[in-house]
Amino acid sequence: MRKHSRRKKRSLLANIFIILISICIIIISVFVIKSIISQVTKIKLRADVNFGETTATSIAITSKKEPILIEDSNGIKYKKEDDTYLIDDWVEIDNSLYKFNQEGYAINGEIKDQGQVLIFDKGKLTKIIKDNTYKESSVEYFSEAYSDEYKVYLSKEEMVDTYYPIKYKRISSTNELNDTTTEYYLGGEDNKQYSSEYLVQIESNYIYFLCMGEDKSFCGKVNKMRMNATLKETFGTNVEGYIAINGRVWYYENGAIHRGVNGEKEEVLPYQKLEDMKETLETTNLYVPGIDEKNVQEISPVLPTVDTPIQKAFEPQIIEGPPRR
């Protein structure tokens, strides 16, 4: 009886021991399986990044921020891609030109800038017109504008009609051949180009100029021209003001701001003065009202017949370009 009781007790202990060992084995197996799964996941994630597959990690590394407009209690600011703000500079947004001040806020209202008035609405340029109240103190030269290499200006002493010849000169020298003292006429001595006062600019070594007056064959166009060029580009036909920024021309015409990149190509020709036109008309014995009231000559019209073509009277035109001296 005692032997049987002892055997039963030993059997119970053995069963408990086996159960404990089994539990330990299960726990260890679960731990090993979880470790294997974790390692496989890490290896797969590395492979996804290396081979360019889209994962959460790769998106965070390659994402690029876009510039945005941010408004606070003081106004509107322009946040750039690098999380800094645009300060005292221009920027093009949705085909419009914006200006931000030294504090980084969009400009509102009007600014007078060396002969022109620029009007802004929440940073957006909406109007440019000539400032007729602006005057410079310079006696001989005025309307000066600068690039890294050149200075451009107008000469008061050589005014023709109401326009001034455009001159330029180097202001920097890279070698002995670059003369920084000699003045040059835009278009050359024979094809001088002219501008109204305070409407000449230089940007990226292009000279921009605008004549304002009643002669629409010559005035109302923004001209873009390089030194020593034989061609120029023109923008608009009834321009009231303009500004050149980053290779583009922004001009105000017919109540709106327009952006110009490539203008109409025109040959650089001399501007023919009214006095020169008078000499031309006198040699042809023709009368044109407003030029010479003394040389009035009746012109008998030639009536067309079957064999006679219609004869057209000579129609003098003022050639666009700078005056002939």
PLY file of the C-alpha trace (Angstrom):
ply
format ascii 1.0
element vertex 325
property float x
property float y
property float z
element edge 324
property int vertex1
property int vertex2
end_header
0.00 0.00 0.00
2.82 2.40 0.87
4.72 1.43 -2.30
1.73 2.21 -4.45
1.30 5.66 -2.81
4.96 6.52 -3.42
4.73 5.57 -7.09
1.65 7.72 -7.52
3.37 10.76 -5.95
6.46 10.35 -8.19
4.28 10.13 -11.28
2.50 13.38 -10.37
5.79 15.23 -9.92
7.07 13.96 -13.24
3.96 15.19 -15.00
4.29 18.68 -13.45
7.94 18.84 -14.48
7.10 17.86 -18.04
4.38 20.52 -18.18
6.80 23.20 -16.98
9.41 22.18 -19.52
6.77 22.31 -22.27
5.71 25.81 -21.22
9.32 27.00 -21.29
9.81 25.53 -24.73
6.66 27.28 -25.99
7.78 30.63 -24.55
11.23 30.28 -26.09
9.71 29.30 -29.44
7.42 32.34 -29.46
10.36 34.63 -28.64
12.47 33.10 -31.42
9.64 33.40 -33.95
9.08 37.08 -33.04
12.80 37.79 -33.41
12.88 36.15 -36.83
9.83 38.13 -37.98
11.42 41.39 -36.75
14.66 40.70 -38.62
12.80 39.83 -41.82
10.82 43.10 -41.59
13.98 45.19 -41.18
15.66 43.49 -44.12
12.60 44.10 -46.32
12.42 47.78 -45.29
16.09 48.31 -46.21
15.52 46.62 -49.54
12.53 48.90 -50.25
14.57 52.06 -49.62
17.56 50.85 -51.65
15.48 49.87 -54.66
13.33 53.03 -54.58
10.04 51.41 -53.59
7.54 53.75 -51.99
7.64 53.44 -48.21
6.90 55.79 -45.36
10.61 56.20 -44.70
11.54 57.04 -48.33
8.75 59.63 -48.63
9.98 61.48 -45.57
13.49 61.68 -47.01
12.63 62.75 -50.58
9.63 65.06 -50.04
10.03 68.72 -51.22
8.23 71.68 -49.69
6.50 74.19 -51.95
6.62 77.96 -51.38
3.47 79.25 -49.70
1.85 82.54 -48.72
1.30 82.92 -44.97
-0.93 85.61 -43.47
-0.69 86.85 -39.89
-1.93 89.92 -38.03
0.70 92.13 -39.72
0.14 91.05 -43.31
1.17 88.43 -45.88
4.59 86.76 -46.06
6.13 84.47 -48.66
7.65 81.30 -47.21
10.25 79.74 -49.48
11.19 76.07 -49.94
13.95 76.30 -47.34
11.49 77.60 -44.66
12.93 81.13 -44.86
10.93 84.19 -45.89
11.40 86.40 -48.95
12.76 89.79 -47.86
12.98 93.01 -49.92
12.58 91.24 -53.25
10.26 90.43 -56.15
8.67 87.07 -56.94
6.40 85.82 -59.70
3.28 83.99 -58.50
0.66 82.66 -60.94
1.87 84.93 -63.77
1.68 88.03 -61.55
4.49 90.06 -59.99
4.66 90.48 -56.20
6.88 92.65 -54.00
7.81 92.06 -50.33
9.41 94.65 -48.07
12.42 94.52 -45.73
10.30 92.95 -42.99
9.14 90.24 -45.39
5.56 91.50 -45.73
3.66 92.11 -48.98
3.55 95.75 -50.01
0.22 97.59 -50.17
-0.54 100.95 -51.73
1.81 103.00 -53.92
5.58 103.42 -54.05
7.40 106.17 -55.95
10.51 104.80 -57.60
12.77 107.17 -59.60
10.22 108.68 -61.90
7.46 106.09 -61.77
4.59 105.25 -59.41
4.05 101.55 -58.65
0.74 100.49 -57.08
0.29 97.21 -55.16
-2.65 95.24 -53.78
-1.55 92.74 -51.11
1.86 92.54 -52.75
0.57 92.15 -56.30
1.69 94.81 -58.80
-1.48 96.27 -60.35
-0.39 99.55 -61.97
2.70 101.47 -63.16
2.51 105.09 -64.32
4.98 107.91 -64.87
5.57 110.22 -61.90
5.29 113.68 -63.46
6.34 115.35 -60.19
9.74 113.61 -60.02
12.82 115.71 -60.79
16.55 115.07 -60.44
19.11 117.70 -59.53
21.68 116.64 -62.15
22.32 119.34 -64.78
23.93 117.42 -67.67
23.08 113.74 -67.14
20.07 112.17 -65.47
17.90 109.03 -65.39
20.95 107.00 -64.42
20.67 103.20 -64.16
23.34 100.62 -63.38
24.26 96.99 -63.97
27.41 95.22 -62.80
29.27 96.31 -65.93
27.51 99.36 -67.35
26.00 102.71 -66.50
23.21 104.05 -68.73
21.85 107.62 -68.67
20.24 110.41 -70.71
21.88 113.62 -71.92
19.94 116.86 -71.33
22.13 118.92 -73.68
21.17 116.83 -76.73
17.40 116.81 -76.31
15.43 116.51 -79.56
11.73 117.39 -79.54
10.86 116.03 -76.06
13.24 113.05 -76.08
16.80 112.49 -74.86
19.58 110.39 -76.43
20.57 107.28 -74.47
24.23 106.95 -73.55
26.16 104.25 -71.75
29.69 103.50 -70.54
31.55 100.76 -68.73
31.94 101.04 -64.97
34.04 97.91 -64.43
37.21 96.67 -66.14
38.45 93.08 -66.40
41.51 93.88 -68.53
43.33 96.81 -70.10
41.19 96.67 -73.25
37.98 97.56 -71.38
37.65 101.34 -71.45
35.70 102.77 -68.51
35.82 106.42 -69.62
34.46 106.52 -73.20
30.76 107.27 -73.69
28.71 105.48 -76.32
25.32 106.15 -77.88
22.84 103.31 -77.80
22.41 102.42 -81.48
25.62 104.25 -82.46
26.24 107.77 -83.76
24.07 107.27 -86.84
21.17 105.44 -85.16
20.85 107.11 -81.77
18.05 105.78 -79.62
15.92 108.16 -77.54
13.84 107.92 -74.37
11.55 110.10 -72.32
12.97 111.29 -69.01
13.25 108.75 -66.16
12.03 105.87 -68.34
15.34 104.13 -69.10
16.49 101.00 -67.22
19.20 98.36 -67.54
18.80 94.72 -66.52
21.03 91.75 -67.42
22.95 94.05 -69.82
19.78 94.83 -71.78
18.78 98.49 -71.96
15.05 99.21 -71.70
13.50 102.54 -72.65
10.13 104.13 -73.32
9.08 107.29 -75.18
5.81 108.90 -74.20
4.08 111.35 -76.55
1.42 111.80 -79.18
3.37 110.16 -82.00
2.16 106.56 -81.60
4.44 105.30 -84.40
7.36 106.06 -82.12
5.92 106.38 -78.59
4.04 104.01 -76.32
6.33 100.99 -76.81
8.77 99.52 -74.30
12.05 98.93 -76.17
14.57 96.23 -75.19
18.02 96.40 -76.77
21.63 95.30 -76.28
24.60 97.58 -76.87
25.79 97.61 -80.51
22.69 95.67 -81.61
21.01 96.17 -84.99
17.67 94.79 -83.79
15.51 95.61 -80.80
12.39 94.11 -79.21
9.27 96.13 -78.49
6.38 95.47 -76.12
2.92 97.03 -76.18
1.60 100.00 -78.13
0.11 102.29 -75.47
2.33 101.69 -72.43
2.10 104.09 -69.46
4.88 102.60 -67.32
7.04 99.50 -66.97
9.66 97.65 -64.93
12.23 95.04 -66.01
12.71 92.12 -63.58
14.68 88.90 -64.19
14.61 89.12 -67.97
10.90 89.92 -68.18
9.15 93.21 -68.88
6.09 94.06 -66.79
4.21 96.97 -68.34
0.93 98.78 -67.69
-1.32 99.15 -70.72
-5.08 99.59 -71.17
-5.78 99.28 -67.44
-3.85 96.06 -66.75
-0.36 94.73 -66.05
1.11 92.63 -68.86
4.15 90.33 -68.83
6.54 90.39 -71.79
9.29 87.83 -72.49
9.86 87.94 -76.26
8.79 91.12 -78.02
8.30 92.15 -81.63
11.60 92.37 -83.53
12.33 95.74 -85.14
15.29 97.13 -87.03
17.20 99.90 -85.28
16.63 103.01 -87.40
17.28 106.72 -86.81
14.44 108.87 -85.54
13.57 111.45 -88.22
12.94 114.90 -86.76
10.18 117.21 -87.97
12.86 119.58 -89.34
14.26 116.79 -91.51
10.77 115.91 -92.69
10.32 119.55 -93.75
13.43 119.41 -95.96
12.18 116.20 -97.59
8.80 117.73 -98.35
10.30 120.93 -99.83
12.38 118.94 -102.32
9.23 117.09 -103.49
7.11 120.31 -103.74
4.30 118.67 -101.79
2.18 120.25 -99.10
1.40 118.58 -95.80
-0.62 120.55 -93.22
1.32 121.46 -90.10
4.77 121.17 -91.72
5.01 124.28 -93.97
2.05 126.54 -94.56
3.99 128.68 -97.13
4.69 126.00 -99.70
1.09 125.29 -100.67
0.80 123.67 -104.07
-2.34 122.29 -105.59
-2.00 118.70 -106.73
-4.18 117.74 -109.69
-5.50 114.23 -109.21
-4.88 111.69 -111.94
-8.15 109.98 -112.76
-7.81 106.28 -113.50
-8.71 104.91 -116.91
-8.73 101.40 -118.25
-5.01 101.62 -119.04
-3.97 104.02 -116.23
-3.47 102.71 -112.67
-4.58 104.76 -109.69
-1.81 107.21 -108.68
-1.21 107.49 -104.95
0.00 110.75 -103.41
3.28 110.61 -101.50
2.54 109.99 -97.84
5.44 111.05 -95.58
5.98 108.97 -92.46
8.06 109.52 -89.37
10.45 106.60 -89.12
10.64 105.08 -85.68
14.02 105.34 -84.03
16.45 108.00 -82.78
16.88 111.45 -84.40
19.30 112.18 -87.18
21.76 114.89 -86.14
0 1
1 2
2 3
3 4
4 5
5 6
6 7
7 8
8 9
9 10
10 11
11 12
12 13
13 14
14 15
15 16
16 17
17 18
18 19
19 20
20 21
21 22
22 23
23 24
24 25
25 26
26 27
27 28
28 29
29 30
30 31
31 32
32 33
33 34
34 35
35 36
36 37
37 38
38 39
39 40
40 41
41 42
42 43
43 44
44 45
45 46
46 47
47 48
48 49
49 50
50 51
51 52
52 53
53 54
54 55
55 56
56 57
57 58
58 59
59 60
60 61
61 62
62 63
63 64
64 65
65 66
66 67
67 68
68 69
69 70
70 71
71 72
72 73
73 74
74 75
75 76
76 77
77 78
78 79
79 80
80 81
81 82
82 83
83 84
84 85
85 86
86 87
87 88
88 89
89 90
90 91
91 92
92 93
93 94
94 95
95 96
96 97
97 98
98 99
99 100
100 101
101 102
102 103
103 104
104 105
105 106
106 107
107 108
108 109
109 110
110 111
111 112
112 113
113 114
114 115
115 116
116 117
117 118
118 119
119 120
120 121
121 122
122 123
123 124
124 125
125 126
126 127
127 128
128 129
129 130
130 131
131 132
132 133
133 134
134 135
135 136
136 137
137 138
138 139
139 140
140 141
141 142
142 143
143 144
144 145
145 146
146 147
147 148
148 149
149 150
150 151
151 152
152 153
153 154
154 155
155 156
156 157
157 158
158 159
159 160
160 161
161 162
162 163
163 164
164 165
165 166
166 167
167 168
168 169
169 170
170 171
171 172
172 173
173 174
174 175
175 176
176 177
177 178
178 179
179 180
180 181
181 182
182 183
183 184
184 185
185 186
186 187
187 188
188 189
189 190
190 191
191 192
192 193
193 194
194 195
195 196
196 197
197 198
198 199
199 200
200 201
201 202
202 203
203 204
204 205
205 206
206 207
207 208
208 209
209 210
210 211
211 212
212 213
213 214
214 215
215 216
216 217
217 218
218 219
219 220
220 221
221 222
222 223
223 224
224 225
225 226
226 227
227 228
228 229
229 230
230 231
231 232
232 233
233 234
234 235
235 236
236 237
237 238
238 239
239 240
240 241
241 242
242 243
243 244
244 245
245 246
246 247
247 248
248 249
249 250
250 251
251 252
252 253
253 254
254 255
255 256
256 257
257 258
258 259
259 260
260 261
261 262
262 263
263 264
264 265
265 266
266 267
267 268
268 269
269 270
270 271
271 272
272 273
273 274
274 275
275 276
276 277
277 278
278 279
279 280
280 281
281 282
282 283
283 284
284 285
285 286
286 287
287 288
288 289
289 290
290 291
291 292
292 293
293 294
294 295
295 296
296 297
297 298
298 299
299 300
300 301
301 302
302 303
303 304
304 305
305 306
306 307
307 308
308 309
309 310
310 311
311 312
312 313
313 314
314 315
315 316
316 317
317 318
318 319
319 320
320 321
321 322
322 323
323 324
